[in-house]
Amino acid sequence: MKLFDVYPINDITIAKAAGAQVWDDKGTQYLDLYGGHAVISIGHTHPHYVQRLSEQLSKVGFYSNSIRIPLQQELAEKLGQVSGREDYQLFLCNSGAEANENALKLASFHNGKKKIIAFRKAFHGRTSLAVAATDNPKIVAPVNETDNVVFLPWEDETALEAAFQQHAVSSVIIEGIQGVGGINVASPAFLQKIRRLCDAHNAVFIADAVQCGYGRSGKFFSHDHAGVSADIYTMAKGMGNGFPVGGIIIAPHIQPSYGLLGTTFGGNHLACAAALAVLEVIAQEQLIQNAATLGQYLMDQLRTLPNIKEVRGRGLMIGIELPEELNQVRKELLFRHKIFTGEARPNVIRLLPSLALTKAQADQFLVAFKTELTK
Ligand SMILES: Cc1ncc(COP(=O)(O)O)c(C=O)c1O
């Protein structure tokens, strides 16, 4: 049987990984500033993570949500503390798309309305509603098309106000920093405006924190930089450091009832052990602080380099926009300098490393990058 060929891949097989380093099957070492697409939050194969998952696996790996799973409550408490949202409620699922799907659905259950406001260049995932709220017609199948999603220009307060006048809005979904869209940081003023309009119109503010959350921006949620709370936060990528786990946290005024949401795998023992290990390491090693400090250092240094159009981001979620003539730089970084980075179109290099990146590793990248920019 062949694989269903949907991914354009680099011809590299990773055989070993530790921290922000990976090695291919020939023993070549790489610096990983991509983190498997913003997933590796605490570093590859972190010893505490490996130990907690291994110990859990040898006890019980999975049982369904039909029995008590104390690890879920432990995770909810820890997540409440670290995120500063102790009065929120946790629903666990398996991926970012699923988290957004559940959030959009829950908002509609809650207020009985249908219209969703999303933004240009947004990416929210590939399940039915999540993809309908994603601004990329190429990945929306005919069956996913719906009139229930209204796309607005990014950061356009007038358009936002008009949309609230025109439609019975159920929810507004927004990434605090657009990832796939090219690292566009939502301004505090815009997020505050969304909060006010949602309050005034009984709409649900959904913060998509799948990529920009979990400490990556230098605060637990990048939306926290605006000083307002969303009604639902969606999370995935960094949450399990590679173990598939996603979740939504839900403000106290949104009430659950039996059967409203559900999943077979979500919240299983192994997923909870992985998510707990991540939060423990984030706290122990002060990784949110490290993301803030090192991210600022990287951005300050990058802004001194020549031939860059723009540097955008917060913490360790950084976009470097390059002119068209430098569209080979990312490939050179990978194949000449052995450094993985991410990309966004048209010509943005995305840095999404582990939050435990060191200054020496940041400097290694800066030296290599400067060479490519000036050669
Ligand atoms: C902001 C955002 N939301 C949702 C998703 C979808 O997550 P997943 O691929 O886990 O379904 C992604 C994935 O890249 C994302 O970046």
PDBQT file of the ligand as one rigid body, heavy atoms in Angstrom, charges set to zero:
ROOT
HETATM    1  C1  LIG A 401      -3.876  28.381  14.999  1.00  0.00    +0.000 C 
HETATM    2  C2  LIG A 401      -4.171  26.950  14.665  1.00  0.00    +0.000 A 
HETATM    3  N1  LIG A 401      -5.373  26.457  14.950  1.00  0.00    +0.000 NA
HETATM    4  C3  LIG A 401      -5.688  25.162  14.677  1.00  0.00    +0.000 A 
HETATM    5  C4  LIG A 401      -4.771  24.322  14.089  1.00  0.00    +0.000 A 
HETATM    6  C5  LIG A 401      -5.156  22.896  13.786  1.00  0.00    +0.000 C 
HETATM    7  O1  LIG A 401      -4.491  22.037  14.643  1.00  0.00    +0.000 OA
HETATM    8  P1  LIG A 401      -4.360  20.463  14.288  1.00  0.00    +0.000 P 
HETATM    9  O2  LIG A 401      -3.467  20.343  13.115  1.00  0.00    +0.000 OA
HETATM   10  O3  LIG A 401      -3.819  19.858  15.554  1.00  0.00    +0.000 OA
HETATM   11  O4  LIG A 401      -5.743  19.987  14.002  1.00  0.00    +0.000 OA
HETATM   12  C6  LIG A 401      -3.501  24.806  13.767  1.00  0.00    +0.000 A 
HETATM   13  C7  LIG A 401      -2.501  23.922  13.108  1.00  0.00    +0.000 C 
HETATM   14  O5  LIG A 401      -1.539  24.347  12.527  1.00  0.00    +0.000 OA
HETATM   15  C8  LIG A 401      -3.195  26.161  14.053  1.00  0.00    +0.000 A 
HETATM   16  O6  LIG A 401      -2.000  26.665  13.747  1.00  0.00    +0.000 OA
ENDROOT
TORSDOF 0
